[in-house]
Amino acid sequence: LFGFKFIIYGIHGVIISQIITTFPLAFLVTSSAFCSFITSLEDAARDLGAGEFRVFRTITLPLITPAILAAALLIYMTNLSAFGAPALLGGGISVLAVEAVMQTLGVMDWGMGTTITIILLIPSFLLFYFQSVYKSKRSYVTVTGAPPQQEQRKTPSSIKWAIFIFLSFISAIVLTVYIVIFFGGFAKVWGVDSSFTLAHYKLVFSNTWRSIVNSLWMATMGAIGAGFIGMILAYLVARRSFIGKRFMDFFGTLPYAVPGTMMGLGFVVAFNKPPLVLTGTATIIILDYIFRRMPFGFRTGVSTLKQIDVALEEASADLGARWKTTFRRIMLPLMKPAFIAGVTFAFIRAITELTSTIFLVTPKWRVMAVDIYNFVESGSLGSAAAMSTLLMAIVIILLLILFKATGATVSMFRM
């Protein structure tokens, strides 16, 4: 365009791709925290004469710190163990995740591949430890009873327009990517011959229908399982005292710190021999989805519960309610935003998972993400674009169904 040529291949392409891929994660985590945020604290500060910046710095920002730290931890772990973007856009750069896969599947040196994945654990563990120490020294309770009437304050025009321009720029980039992929599926030879064709979609529906069906039901099962397990662990860690609580907190997040290559290799090695042989089955892929994505719901649930005063449960117990009744009538409704955010993200990440499932798929249990990667590797960019478009459509439609079935709306995820 106007003589300007931008080459996406290289470290800058990987960074741009990872930003576009992971910023929705930060949005979902922080929006869940804002759903439980009581604005009366900010109103009280303004009534005492505090300016907008001071209110944000001394009240808003500290109270959403758990959500920010949870998002930072999960995004860092995601980017650290990413395989798809560096492999396809890296332009030959060497990163640990790609090198681990190449050593394992390319050179067949499982020992070196496992060693590299272990190295990836070190920075993740350090960040997790810093997060735990920081949050343990502070209190983030804001929900202590029935929420008061909250007035939506008008955003100053200067801030509103600055945010609008920035978000419009981000949206334009994301939409451009989607539009290019959509039209790429109808191009005869992507980037060379743009003449219209349906050959790529015919190939996708004729040769990869099984992987589409597999991806849908396995990702759904994995997302629901990850959401429920994450919420239960979050409640135990945030509300119960027992021996090994810190270990449960640590191991609840550990699956996300483990690179996908290590997770995939671990499942293959652990369930490849009697008494429990799962290798080559759909069960092992669903278990990978559950335990790899469960930490998102877990961390989001813990972040939400830290804002809810335990006095609500104590009052329920004083009135004679059993633990199950208290959990069902009080805690679950308050944790609903966190649960929906957890299931939503788990489904999106499961159906697009590549790094770990590349070790687990078989000709019978193929999934869309691996088929898309194989299309790109074989040079069939049009077929990859067609299948990617279909994947995007499936995700959007099922998310709308999820919102409708649960009574959720987009406002529940608004910052």
C-alpha positions as CSV (number, residue, x, y, z in Angstrom):
1,L,0.0,0.0,0.0
2,F,1.6,3.3,-1.2
3,G,4.9,1.5,-1.6
4,F,4.9,0.4,2.1
5,K,5.7,-3.3,2.6
6,F,5.4,-4.9,6.0
7,I,7.0,-8.4,6.6
8,I,5.2,-10.1,9.4
9,Y,7.8,-12.9,9.8
10,G,10.2,-12.3,12.7
11,I,10.1,-11.7,16.4
12,H,7.9,-8.6,15.9
13,G,5.3,-10.8,14.2
14,V,5.3,-13.2,17.1
15,I,4.9,-10.4,19.6
16,I,2.0,-8.8,17.6
17,S,0.3,-12.2,17.3
18,Q,0.6,-13.0,21.0
19,I,-0.8,-9.6,22.0
20,I,-3.8,-10.0,19.8
21,T,-4.3,-13.6,21.0
22,T,-3.9,-13.0,24.8
23,F,-5.4,-9.5,25.5
24,P,-8.9,-11.0,25.7
25,L,-7.7,-13.1,28.6
26,A,-6.8,-10.0,30.6
27,F,-10.2,-8.5,29.7
28,L,-12.1,-11.5,30.9
29,V,-10.2,-11.7,34.2
30,T,-10.4,-8.0,35.1
31,S,-14.0,-7.7,34.0
32,S,-15.0,-10.5,36.3
33,A,-13.4,-8.6,39.2
34,F,-15.2,-5.4,38.2
35,C,-18.5,-7.2,38.3
36,S,-18.0,-7.6,42.1
37,F,-16.6,-4.1,42.5
38,I,-18.6,-1.6,44.7
39,T,-18.3,1.9,43.4
40,S,-19.4,3.4,46.8
41,L,-15.8,3.4,47.8
42,E,-14.8,5.6,44.9
43,D,-17.8,7.8,45.5
44,A,-16.8,8.3,49.1
45,A,-13.3,9.3,48.1
46,R,-14.6,11.8,45.6
47,D,-16.9,13.2,48.2
48,L,-13.9,13.8,50.4
49,G,-12.2,15.8,47.6
50,A,-10.0,13.2,45.9
51,G,-9.4,13.7,42.2
52,E,-10.1,11.0,39.5
53,F,-6.4,10.0,39.3
54,R,-6.0,9.7,43.0
55,V,-9.2,7.6,43.3
56,F,-7.9,5.3,40.6
57,R,-4.4,5.1,42.2
58,T,-5.5,4.6,45.8
59,I,-8.8,2.7,45.5
60,T,-9.6,1.2,42.1
61,L,-6.2,-0.1,41.2
62,P,-5.3,-1.7,44.5
63,L,-8.7,-3.5,44.7
64,I,-8.4,-5.0,41.2
65,T,-4.8,-6.0,41.8
66,P,-5.6,-9.7,42.3
67,A,-7.2,-9.8,38.9
68,I,-4.4,-7.9,37.2
69,L,-1.8,-10.2,38.8
70,A,-3.9,-13.3,37.8
71,A,-4.1,-12.0,34.2
72,A,-0.4,-11.2,34.1
73,L,0.5,-14.7,35.4
74,L,-1.7,-16.6,32.9
75,I,-0.7,-14.4,29.9
76,Y,3.0,-14.8,30.8
77,M,2.6,-18.6,31.0
78,T,0.6,-18.7,27.7
79,N,3.3,-16.7,25.8
80,L,6.2,-18.5,27.4
81,S,4.9,-21.9,26.3
82,A,3.4,-20.8,22.9
83,F,4.3,-23.0,19.9
84,G,2.0,-22.0,17.0
85,A,2.9,-18.3,16.6
86,P,6.7,-18.7,17.0
87,A,6.7,-21.8,14.7
88,L,4.7,-20.1,11.9
89,L,5.7,-16.5,12.2
90,G,9.1,-16.7,13.9
91,G,11.0,-16.6,10.6
92,G,13.6,-19.0,12.0
93,I,14.0,-17.5,15.4
94,S,14.7,-20.1,18.2
95,V,12.4,-20.2,21.2
96,L,12.3,-22.9,23.9
97,A,8.7,-24.1,23.1
98,V,9.4,-24.6,19.4
99,E,12.8,-26.2,20.1
100,A,11.2,-28.6,22.5
101,V,8.7,-29.8,19.9
102,M,11.4,-30.0,17.2
103,Q,13.6,-32.1,19.5
104,T,10.7,-34.4,20.4
105,L,8.8,-34.9,17.1
106,G,11.6,-33.9,14.7
107,V,14.8,-35.4,16.0
108,M,12.9,-37.9,18.3
109,D,15.1,-36.9,21.2
110,W,12.6,-37.1,24.0
111,G,15.2,-36.6,26.7
112,M,16.3,-33.2,25.2
113,G,12.7,-32.1,24.6
114,T,11.7,-32.9,28.2
115,T,14.8,-31.0,29.5
116,I,13.9,-27.9,27.5
117,T,10.3,-27.9,28.8
118,I,11.6,-28.2,32.4
119,I,13.7,-25.0,31.8
120,L,10.4,-23.2,30.9
121,L,9.0,-23.9,34.3
122,I,11.6,-21.8,36.2
123,P,10.4,-18.3,35.3
124,S,6.8,-19.3,35.7
125,F,7.4,-20.6,39.2
126,L,9.2,-17.4,40.1
127,L,6.4,-15.2,38.9
128,F,3.8,-17.3,40.7
129,Y,5.8,-17.0,44.0
130,F,6.0,-13.2,43.6
131,Q,2.2,-13.0,43.0
132,S,1.4,-15.2,46.0
133,V,3.7,-13.2,48.4
134,Y,2.3,-9.9,47.2
135,K,-1.4,-10.8,47.5
136,S,-1.0,-12.5,50.9
137,K,0.0,-9.2,52.5
138,R,-3.1,-7.3,51.4
139,S,-6.9,-7.4,51.7
140,Y,-9.2,-6.9,48.7
141,V,-12.7,-7.3,50.2
142,T,-15.4,-5.0,48.7
143,V,-18.6,-7.1,48.9
144,T,-19.8,-7.3,52.5
145,G,-23.5,-7.5,52.0
146,A,-26.3,-6.6,49.7
147,P,-24.9,-4.2,47.0
148,P,-26.1,-0.7,47.3
149,Q,-27.6,1.3,44.4
150,Q,-24.7,2.3,42.2
151,E,-24.8,5.3,39.9
152,Q,-23.0,5.1,36.6
153,R,-20.7,8.2,36.6
154,K,-20.2,10.0,33.3
155,T,-16.8,9.5,31.8
156,P,-14.9,12.7,31.0
157,S,-14.9,13.5,27.3
158,S,-11.1,13.6,27.1
159,I,-10.7,10.1,28.6
160,K,-13.6,8.7,26.6
161,W,-12.3,9.8,23.3
162,A,-8.8,8.7,24.1
163,I,-10.1,5.2,25.0
164,F,-12.3,5.2,21.9
165,I,-9.5,6.0,19.5
166,F,-7.2,3.4,21.1
167,L,-9.8,0.6,21.1
168,S,-10.8,1.5,17.5
169,F,-7.2,1.0,16.5
170,I,-7.0,-2.4,18.2
171,S,-10.4,-3.4,16.8
172,A,-9.3,-2.4,13.3
173,I,-6.2,-4.7,13.5
174,V,-8.3,-7.6,14.8
175,L,-11.0,-7.1,12.2
176,T,-8.3,-6.8,9.4
177,V,-6.9,-10.2,10.5
178,Y,-10.4,-11.8,10.4
179,I,-11.3,-10.3,7.1
180,V,-8.0,-11.4,5.4
181,I,-8.5,-14.9,6.7
182,F,-12.1,-15.0,5.6
183,F,-11.4,-13.9,2.0
184,G,-8.3,-16.1,1.9
185,G,-10.5,-19.1,2.2
186,F,-12.1,-18.1,-1.2
187,A,-8.9,-17.3,-3.0
188,K,-7.6,-19.9,-5.4
189,V,-4.0,-19.4,-4.3
190,W,-3.7,-17.1,-1.3
191,G,-1.3,-14.2,-2.1
192,V,-0.9,-15.2,-5.8
193,D,-4.3,-15.8,-7.5
194,S,-7.3,-14.2,-5.8
195,S,-9.9,-15.6,-8.2
196,F,-12.9,-16.9,-6.4
197,T,-13.2,-20.6,-5.6
198,L,-15.0,-22.9,-3.1
199,A,-12.5,-25.7,-3.5
200,H,-10.9,-25.0,-0.1
201,Y,-14.2,-25.3,1.7
202,K,-15.1,-28.4,-0.2
203,L,-11.8,-29.9,0.9
204,V,-12.4,-28.9,4.6
205,F,-15.9,-30.4,4.7
206,S,-15.0,-33.6,2.9
207,N,-11.7,-34.4,4.6
208,T,-11.8,-32.8,8.0
209,W,-15.5,-33.2,9.1
210,R,-14.5,-35.6,11.8
211,S,-12.0,-33.2,13.4
212,I,-14.7,-30.5,13.4
213,V,-17.1,-32.7,15.4
214,N,-14.3,-34.0,17.6
215,S,-13.2,-30.4,18.4
216,L,-16.7,-29.3,19.3
217,W,-17.7,-32.0,21.8
218,M,-14.3,-32.5,23.4
219,A,-13.7,-28.7,23.9
220,T,-17.2,-28.4,25.4
221,M,-16.6,-31.3,27.8
222,G,-13.2,-29.9,28.7
223,A,-14.5,-26.4,29.3
224,I,-17.3,-27.4,31.6
225,G,-15.0,-29.7,33.5
226,A,-12.4,-27.0,33.8
227,G,-14.9,-24.5,35.0
228,F,-16.5,-26.7,37.7
229,I,-13.1,-28.0,39.0
230,G,-11.7,-24.5,39.0
231,M,-14.6,-23.0,41.0
232,I,-14.5,-25.8,43.6
233,L,-10.7,-25.4,44.1
234,A,-11.1,-21.7,44.3
235,Y,-13.7,-21.9,47.0
236,L,-11.5,-24.4,49.0
237,V,-8.4,-22.3,48.7
238,A,-10.1,-18.9,49.4
239,R,-12.5,-20.0,52.1
240,R,-11.3,-23.2,53.9
241,S,-8.3,-23.8,56.2
242,F,-6.7,-27.2,56.0
243,I,-3.2,-28.8,55.8
244,G,-1.7,-28.4,52.4
245,K,-3.8,-25.4,51.4
246,R,-0.7,-23.6,49.9
247,F,0.2,-26.7,48.0
248,M,-3.3,-26.8,46.5
249,D,-3.1,-23.2,45.6
250,F,0.2,-23.8,43.9
251,F,-0.8,-27.0,42.1
252,G,-4.1,-25.4,41.0
253,T,-2.1,-23.0,38.9
254,L,0.7,-25.4,38.0
255,P,-0.9,-26.9,34.9
256,Y,-0.8,-23.4,33.3
257,A,2.8,-23.0,34.2
258,V,3.6,-26.3,32.6
259,P,4.4,-25.8,28.9
260,G,2.0,-27.6,26.5
261,T,4.8,-29.7,25.2
262,M,5.5,-31.1,28.7
263,M,1.8,-31.5,29.3
264,G,1.4,-33.5,26.1
265,L,4.4,-35.6,26.7
266,G,3.4,-36.2,30.3
267,F,0.0,-37.5,29.4
268,V,1.5,-39.8,26.8
269,V,4.0,-41.3,29.2
270,A,1.7,-41.5,32.2
271,F,-1.2,-43.2,30.4
272,N,0.6,-45.3,27.9
273,K,0.9,-48.5,30.0
274,P,-1.4,-50.6,32.2
275,P,-3.3,-50.3,34.5
276,L,-4.7,-47.2,32.8
277,V,-4.1,-46.9,29.1
278,L,-5.6,-43.7,27.6
279,T,-3.2,-43.0,24.8
280,G,-5.0,-42.8,21.4
281,T,-8.4,-42.1,23.0
282,A,-10.6,-39.0,23.2
283,T,-10.5,-39.2,27.0
284,I,-6.8,-38.2,27.2
285,I,-7.5,-35.2,25.0
286,I,-10.4,-34.1,27.2
287,L,-8.3,-34.5,30.4
288,D,-5.6,-32.4,28.8
289,Y,-8.2,-29.7,28.1
290,I,-9.6,-29.8,31.6
291,F,-6.3,-29.7,33.5
292,R,-4.5,-27.3,31.2
293,R,-7.4,-24.8,31.2
294,M,-8.7,-25.3,34.8
295,P,-6.2,-22.8,36.3
296,F,-8.0,-19.9,34.5
297,G,-11.3,-20.6,36.3
298,F,-9.4,-21.3,39.5
299,R,-7.4,-18.0,39.5
300,T,-10.5,-16.0,38.4
301,G,-12.6,-17.6,41.2
302,V,-9.9,-16.9,43.8
303,S,-9.7,-13.3,42.7
304,T,-13.5,-12.9,42.9
305,L,-13.8,-14.6,46.3
306,K,-11.1,-12.3,47.8
307,Q,-13.5,-9.4,47.2
308,I,-16.4,-11.2,49.0
309,D,-16.6,-10.8,52.8
310,V,-16.7,-14.1,54.6
311,A,-19.3,-12.5,56.9
312,L,-22.0,-13.4,54.3
313,E,-21.4,-17.1,54.8
314,E,-21.1,-16.7,58.6
315,A,-24.5,-14.9,58.7
316,S,-26.0,-17.8,56.6
317,A,-24.6,-20.4,59.0
318,D,-25.9,-18.4,62.0
319,L,-29.4,-18.6,60.5
320,G,-29.1,-22.4,60.3
321,A,-28.2,-22.9,56.6
322,R,-26.1,-25.9,55.8
323,W,-22.8,-25.5,53.9
324,K,-24.4,-26.8,50.7
325,T,-27.2,-24.4,51.0
326,T,-24.9,-21.5,51.7
327,F,-22.7,-22.4,48.7
328,R,-25.7,-22.8,46.4
329,R,-27.7,-19.8,47.4
330,I,-25.0,-17.2,48.2
331,M,-21.6,-18.1,46.9
332,L,-22.5,-19.6,43.5
333,P,-24.5,-16.5,42.4
334,L,-21.6,-14.2,43.5
335,M,-19.2,-16.5,41.6
336,K,-21.3,-16.7,38.4
337,P,-19.2,-14.1,36.5
338,A,-16.0,-15.9,37.4
339,F,-17.5,-19.3,36.4
340,I,-18.8,-18.0,33.0
341,A,-15.5,-16.3,32.3
342,G,-13.7,-19.5,33.2
343,V,-15.9,-21.7,30.9
344,T,-15.7,-19.2,28.1
345,F,-12.0,-18.9,28.1
346,A,-11.5,-22.6,28.6
347,F,-13.6,-23.4,25.6
348,I,-11.9,-20.9,23.4
349,R,-8.4,-22.1,24.4
350,A,-9.4,-25.7,24.2
351,I,-10.8,-25.7,20.7
352,T,-7.8,-23.8,19.5
353,E,-5.2,-25.8,21.5
354,L,-2.2,-26.9,19.5
355,T,0.9,-27.3,21.6
356,S,-0.1,-30.2,23.8
357,T,-2.8,-31.9,21.6
358,I,-0.3,-32.3,18.8
359,F,1.1,-35.1,20.8
360,L,-2.3,-36.7,21.7
361,V,-4.2,-36.7,18.4
362,T,-4.6,-39.8,16.3
363,P,-6.2,-40.3,12.8
364,K,-9.5,-41.2,14.6
365,W,-9.3,-38.4,17.1
366,R,-8.2,-35.4,15.1
367,V,-8.9,-31.8,16.1
368,M,-9.2,-28.6,14.1
369,A,-6.2,-26.8,15.5
370,V,-3.8,-29.5,14.5
371,D,-5.4,-29.8,11.0
372,I,-5.0,-26.1,10.5
373,Y,-1.3,-26.3,11.4
374,N,-0.8,-29.2,9.1
375,F,-2.5,-27.3,6.2
376,V,-0.1,-24.3,6.8
377,E,3.0,-26.6,7.0
378,S,2.0,-28.3,3.7
379,G,1.5,-24.9,2.0
380,S,-2.3,-25.2,1.7
381,L,-2.9,-21.7,3.0
382,G,-6.3,-21.4,1.4
383,S,-7.5,-24.6,3.2
384,A,-6.0,-23.3,6.4
385,A,-7.9,-20.0,6.0
386,A,-11.2,-21.8,5.3
387,M,-10.9,-24.0,8.3
388,S,-9.8,-21.0,10.5
389,T,-12.9,-19.1,9.3
390,L,-15.1,-22.1,10.2
391,L,-13.4,-22.3,13.6
392,M,-14.1,-18.6,14.3
393,A,-17.7,-19.0,13.3
394,I,-18.2,-22.0,15.6
395,V,-16.6,-20.1,18.5
396,I,-18.8,-17.0,18.0
397,I,-22.0,-19.0,17.6
398,L,-21.4,-21.2,20.7
399,L,-20.5,-18.2,22.8
400,L,-23.8,-16.6,21.9
401,I,-25.6,-19.8,22.8
402,L,-23.7,-19.9,26.1
403,F,-24.6,-16.3,27.0
404,K,-28.3,-17.0,26.1
405,A,-28.5,-20.3,28.1
406,T,-26.8,-18.9,31.2
407,G,-28.6,-15.5,31.1
408,A,-25.2,-13.8,30.7
409,T,-24.8,-10.7,28.6
410,V,-21.8,-8.8,27.3
411,S,-22.2,-6.3,30.2
412,M,-21.0,-9.0,32.6
413,F,-17.6,-8.8,30.9
414,R,-17.5,-5.0,30.6
415,M,-14.6,-3.2,32.4
